[in-house]
Amino acid sequence: MTRRRVPSSSRRGRTARPASTGSPRGRRTLHQEEAASAIEQYEAESRKHRRIHTSLQSLIMIGSASTTTIAALDTGKNQT
């Protein structure tokens, strides 16, 4: 049995056939799709956690500045 080699010019313009999941090409495609969806999920979770972290950090800074201001204004009134 001899294989006939197909010239590369005749392959141009063809769309890729969907590979079966049993073939290495199919497994690679499936893995790439799963990886892409996992990355999208992690990015969405990251944005959520970043927003929460930024809000809490802002709250801590405002509380710290308020406490410092109140402590500075309160000195010297109740000294004996």
C-alpha positions as CSV (number, residue, x, y, z in Angstrom):
1,M,0.0,0.0,0.0
2,T,1.5,3.3,-1.0
3,R,0.4,6.6,0.2
4,R,-0.1,9.4,-2.2
5,R,1.3,12.7,-0.9
6,V,-1.1,15.6,-1.1
7,P,0.6,18.9,-2.1
8,S,0.3,21.6,0.5
9,S,-1.2,24.0,-2.0
10,S,-4.3,21.8,-2.4
11,R,-4.8,21.8,1.4
12,R,-5.0,25.6,1.6
13,G,-8.4,27.1,2.1
14,R,-9.8,24.0,3.8
15,T,-11.4,24.3,7.2
16,A,-10.1,21.9,9.8
17,R,-12.3,18.9,10.4
18,P,-13.3,18.4,14.0
19,A,-11.0,15.8,15.4
20,S,-12.4,12.9,17.5
21,T,-11.6,13.0,21.1
22,G,-9.7,9.7,20.8
23,S,-7.0,11.2,18.6
24,P,-4.1,13.2,20.0
25,R,-5.3,16.2,18.0
26,G,-8.8,15.9,19.4
27,R,-7.4,15.6,23.0
28,R,-5.3,18.7,22.4
29,T,-8.2,20.7,21.1
30,L,-10.4,19.5,24.1
31,H,-7.6,20.4,26.5
32,Q,-7.2,23.9,25.0
33,E,-10.9,24.6,25.3
34,E,-11.0,23.4,28.9
35,A,-7.9,25.5,29.7
36,A,-9.5,28.6,28.1
37,S,-12.7,28.2,30.1
38,A,-10.7,27.6,33.4
39,I,-8.6,30.7,32.7
40,E,-11.8,32.8,32.1
41,Q,-13.2,31.5,35.4
42,Y,-10.0,32.3,37.3
43,E,-9.9,35.8,35.8
44,A,-13.5,36.4,36.9
45,E,-12.8,35.2,40.4
46,S,-9.7,37.3,40.5
47,R,-11.6,40.5,39.7
48,K,-14.1,39.7,42.5
49,H,-11.3,39.1,45.1
50,R,-9.4,42.2,43.9
51,R,-12.5,44.3,44.3
52,I,-13.1,43.0,47.9
53,H,-9.4,43.4,48.8
54,T,-9.4,47.0,47.5
55,S,-12.5,47.8,49.5
56,L,-11.2,46.4,52.7
57,Q,-7.9,48.1,52.3
58,S,-9.6,51.4,51.7
59,L,-11.7,50.9,54.8
60,I,-8.6,50.1,56.9
61,M,-6.8,53.3,55.6
62,I,-9.8,55.5,56.3
63,G,-10.2,54.0,59.8
64,S,-6.5,54.5,60.5
65,A,-6.5,58.1,59.3
66,S,-9.7,58.8,61.4
67,T,-8.2,57.2,64.5
68,T,-4.9,59.2,64.1
69,T,-6.8,62.5,63.6
70,I,-9.1,61.8,66.6
71,A,-6.1,60.9,68.8
72,A,-4.2,64.0,67.7
73,L,-7.1,66.3,68.5
74,D,-7.8,64.7,71.9
75,T,-4.4,65.2,73.4
76,G,-3.9,67.6,76.4
77,K,-7.5,67.9,77.5
78,N,-7.6,65.5,80.4
79,Q,-4.1,65.9,81.7
80,T,-3.8,66.3,85.5
